[in-house]
Amino acid sequence: MITQDYKLARSILNFIAFVGWFGLLMGVALVFIAFAASDGEVIYSIYGGSVAIAGLGLVLAAQIASAQIDTAENTRKLVELLSAERGA
């Protein structure tokens, strides 16, 4: 039986989540800076909001993919337990 531990996938997902959280924080900071400047330019707050939403989307995608990897690992463990129980 071939087993996989998905270390590379988990590393890439951690990096993607980090980039997402960084983007979220930078987007929120840009929105606050745009409102603090209050020079009438709404476009910077739109840019900041867009960056924050994109960052949140990256975090969401990384967590969904991580859940899929967890499901694959738990399914493999379940199959191993059931096959050991059957004596196969």
Secondary structure, 3 states (H helix, E strand, C coil): CCCCCCHHHHHHHHHHHHHHHHHHHHHHHHHHHHHHHCCCCCHHHHHHHHHHHHHHHHHHHHHHHHHHHHHHHHHHHHHHHHHHHHCC
